[in-house]
Amino acid sequence: MMICGACERALPEGAYCGEQRGLRQNIRRCKECVGNQLVLMKRGRARPEEDECPICSLLLPLDPDQSSFRICCMKLVCNGCELAARKRGMRNCPFCRTPTPDSSQVVALHQKRVDAGDPVAMWELGNGYLYGQDGLKKNVTKAVELYERAAELGEKKAQYRLGCMYDKGKGVEKDTAKAIRYYEAAAMSGDVLARFNLGCVESNAGGNYDLVLEHFLIAAKMGHEQSVNNVKVMFMKGLATKDDYSEALRGYQGAIGEMRSPDRDEALALGFDKIISM
């Protein structure tokens, strides 16, 4: 029995074409789900719990500069909680209370978690190889290998990154079909940027504009500003209604409001550099 990555049913091998049977589980599709946009549009319409700050339980801002990754516990902590901890005199990790490791320990700590099968660590170590960070020599092949392992384990950020790489042909041979499969896997897990990119891919292909609009509406309601702007452009071109634009704008404003707090507003005004120097 094999599991479909879209409908998540355990089905016999005969339920998959030869191409799909050879794919990893998270992007494999049974015959019923191949090309079935209903499955794609039904899932991933809200961000998952893993996108919440582990301390304040609010969804993390989409701007990566408004949160920081903690190697000790493999958690993203919002700058608002970081600021609150600094005000109380705490300089260790505000979540697990572990002292911040030296930069020379970063790769070893990541590798330890990779060896334990942690997809978040695979994603982070892949970034180190892709950009040549933390003392690592740039190695795109190694980065892709780590991203693929993380993607197979359901890490949506790795799925999105692989989608971008195959979409643009950066570091890998350009493969639009493979890019779309990775985007779809990430979008169905609630990745906002993957959902936005699917709308862009469909729009650039001159496809179904109702589908394009739905992708942008979903992303807008999760707090993605460019998606709201794209809905506005579609409205101005007669491809969306005034009600569609109003829906996108209200959804966006609601999502942004849910990601705000007094601590986060203060942290944003201060800037992260000033926070960590407190």
Sequence and secondary structure as in RCSB ss.txt:
>XXXX:A:sequence
MMICGACERALPEGAYCGEQRGLRQNIRRCKECVGNQLVLMKRGRARPEEDECPICSLLLPLDPDQSSFRICCMK
LVCNGCELAARKRGMRNCPFCRTPTPDSSQVVALHQKRVDAGDPVAMWELGNGYLYGQDGLKKNVTKAVELYERA
AELGEKKAQYRLGCMYDKGKGVEKDTAKAIRYYEAAAMSGDVLARFNLGCVESNAGGNYDLVLEHFLIAAKMGHE
QSVNNVKVMFMKGLATKDDYSEALRGYQGAIGEMRSPDRDEALALGFDKIISM
>XXXX:A:secstr
 EE TTT  EE GGGS HHHHTS GGG   TTTTT HHHHHHS SS  GGGB TTT  B  SSGGGEEEETTTTE
EEEHHHHHHHHHTT  S TTT      GGGHHHHHHHHHHTT HHHHHHHHHHHHHT TT    HHHHHHHHHHH
HHTT HHHHHHHHHHHHHTSSS   HHHHHHHHHHHHHTT HHHHHHHHHHHHHTT  HHHHHHHHHHHHTTT H
HHHHHHHHHHHTTSS HHHHHHHHHHHHHHHHHT  HHHHHHHHH HHHHHT 
